[in-house]
Amino acid sequence: MKGPSLKECSEKIKAGDFAGALGSIREAFKADPDDVKILLMVGLCNFRLGGLDASEKAYLKCTKSPQSALQAWLGLASVYD
């Protein structure tokens, strides 16, 4: 991945910089919009920033992957709560 790594984005999320993490993850998302790790980060960042529609869309896409379906469903539960 060119630009910030997923680890750097994860560190921004841990620090509470959801806008910064979302900005950093955009390039990776464009390169691989089906990567479940990226989608989970996109879902979380959008949720924390109040972008519920974008968060829901990312989490719903993740539910189709057995790798992260549980995390995606938990994210969706937060969106729908």
VOBA-1610 file (N, C-alpha, C; in pm, whole numbers, padded with zeros to 5 digits, always signed):
BEGIN
Met+00084-00117+00000Met+00000+00000+00000Met+00088+00123+00000Lys+00065+00212-00090Lys+00138+00338-00095Lys+00076+00433+00006Gly+00156+00521+00063Gly+00102+00614+00162Gly+00100+00549+00299Pro+00011+00595+00387Pro+00006+00542+00523Pro-00028+00393+00525Ser+00033+00322+00618Ser+00006+00179+00631Ser-00120+00158+00714Leu-00172+00037+00710Leu-00287+00005+00793Leu-00253+00018+00940Lys-00127-00011+00974Lys-00084+00003+01113Lys-00092+00149+01156Glu-00047+00240+01069Glu-00054+00383+01101Glu-00199+00427+01119Cys-00287+00378+01033Cys-00429+00411+01043Cys-00486+00357+01174Ser-00447+00235+01209Ser-00493+00174+01333Ser-00446+00255+01454Glu-00324+00306+01448Glu-00272+00388+01558Glu-00351+00518+01571Lys-00390+00577+01458Lys-00472+00698+01462Lys-00608+00669+01525Ile-00665+00553+01493Ile-00793+00514+01553Ile-00778+00499+01703Lys-00673+00430+01746Lys-00649+00411+01890Lys-00632+00543+01962Ala-00575+00643+01892Ala-00554+00776+01950Ala-00680+00862+01944Gly-00786+00810+01881Gly-00911+00885+01870Gly-00916+00981+01753Asp-00818+00973+01664Asp-00814+01060+01546Asp-00886+00990+01430Phe-01018+00985+01439Phe-01096+00912+01340Phe-01096+00982+01204Ala-01098+01114+01205Ala-01093+01188+01079Ala-00959+01166+01010Gly-00851+01169+01087Gly-00718+01145+01031Gly-00704+01004+00977Ala-00757+00908+01051Ala-00750+00768+01008Ala-00831+00748+00881Leu-00950+00807+00876Leu-01034+00793+00758Leu-00967+00856+00636Gly-00906+00970+00656Gly-00834+01034+00546Gly-00719+00948+00497Ser-00649+00886+00589Ser-00535+00801+00554Ser-00578+00672+00485Ile-00691+00619+00524Ile-00734+00490+00472Ile-00796+00500+00333Arg-00831+00619+00289Arg-00899+00635+00159Arg-00820+00575+00043Glu-00690+00597+00041Glu-00608+00544-00068Glu-00611+00391-00070Ala-00599+00332+00047Ala-00603+00186+00057Ala-00740+00134+00016Phe-00845+00204+00054Phe-00981+00163+00019Phe-01002+00168-00131Lys-00950+00271-00197Lys-00963+00281-00342Lys-00889+00166-00410Ala-00774+00128-00355Ala-00694+00021-00414Ala-00757-00116-00392Asp-00823-00135-00278Asp-00881-00266-00247Asp-01010-00248-00166Pro-01120-00214-00233Pro-01245-00185-00162Pro-01311-00308-00099Asp-01256-00426-00119Asp-01313-00546-00059Asp-01231-00600+00058Asp-01122-00532+00094Asp-01039-00576+00205Asp-01116-00557+00336Val-01139-00665+00409Val-01223-00657+00528Val-01162-00572+00638Lys-01031-00573+00653Lys-00967-00490+00755Lys-00992-00342+00725Ile-00979-00307+00599Ile-01002-00168+00558Ile-01149-00132+00579Leu-01239-00220+00540Leu-01382-00194+00556Leu-01421-00177+00702Leu-01364-00258+00790Leu-01393-00244+00932Leu-01345-00109+00984Met-01228-00066+00940Met-01176+00065+00980Met-01265+00177+00927Val-01306+00165+00802Val-01394+00264+00740Val-01526+00270+00818Gly-01581+00154+00850Gly-01706+00150+00926Gly-01693+00216+01061Leu-01587+00184+01134Leu-01566+00241+01267Leu-01545+00392+01261Cys-01458+00437+01171Cys-01429+00580+01162Cys-01554+00659+01125Asn-01627+00611+01027Asn-01750+00680+00988Asn-01851+00683+01103Phe-01862+00573+01175Phe-01954+00568+01289Phe-01916+00673+01392Arg-01788+00677+01427Arg-01741+00772+01529Arg-01754+00917+01485Leu-01754+00939+01354Leu-01767+01075+01301Leu-01912+01111+01267Gly-02005+01020+01294Gly-02146+01047+01271Gly-02195+01013+01131Gly-02111+00950+01052Gly-02150+00909+00917Gly-02214+00772+00919Leu-02335+00766+00970Leu-02399+00636+00992Leu-02428+00560+00864Asp-02467+00629+00758Asp-02495+00560+00631Asp-02369+00496+00574Ala-02259+00570+00575Ala-02132+00517+00524Ala-02082+00403+00613Ser-02101+00417+00743Ser-02061+00313+00837Ser-02141+00185+00812Glu-02272+00200+00799Glu-02358+00086+00771Glu-02318+00015+00642Lys-02292+00091+00539Lys-02254+00034+00409Lys-02126-00049+00421Ala-02025+00005+00491Ala-01899-00068+00508Ala-01919-00195+00590Tyr-01993-00184+00700Tyr-02016-00302+00784Tyr-02098-00408+00711Leu-02199-00366+00636Leu-02279-00465+00562Leu-02195-00541+00461Lys-02103-00470+00398Lys-02014-00537+00302Lys-01927-00640+00374Cys-01885-00608+00495Cys-01802-00699+00575Cys-01877-00824+00619Thr-02006-00813+00639Thr-02080-00929+00689Thr-02076-01046+00592Lys-02043-01020+00469Lys-02035-01125+00368Lys-01905-01205+00377Ser-01811-01157+00456Ser-01683-01225+00472Ser-01680-01303+00602Pro-01654-01433+00596Pro-01649-01511+00720Pro-01537-01467+00813Gln-01433-01404+00758Gln-01318-01360+00839Gln-01358-01259+00945Ser-01447-01169+00911Ser-01477-01061+01005Ser-01626-01039+01023Ala-01704-01138+00994Ala-01849-01122+01004Ala-01892-01082+01146Leu-01832-01142+01247Leu-01870-01110+01385Leu-01843-00963+01414Gln-01724-00914+01381Gln-01691-00774+01404Gln-01785-00682+01327Ala-01819-00722+01206Ala-01908-00641+01124Ala-02048-00635+01185Trp-02099-00748+01233Trp-02231-00749+01295Trp-02232-00667+01423Leu-02124-00673+01498Leu-02115-00590+01619Leu-02113-00442+01583Gly-02042-00407+01477Gly-02041-00269+01429Gly-02179-00224+01385Leu-02249-00311+01314Leu-02385-00279+01270Leu-02479-00260+01389Ala-02461-00340+01491Ala-02545-00327+01610Ala-02526-00187+01671Ser-02404-00137+01669Ser-02379-00001+01720Ser-02447+00103+01633Val-02442+00084+01502Val-02504+00178+01410Val-02655+00181+01432Tyr-02715+00065+01449Tyr-02860+00056+01462Tyr-02911+00091+01601Asp-02822+00097+01699Asp-02861+00125+01837Asp-02906+00268+01855
//
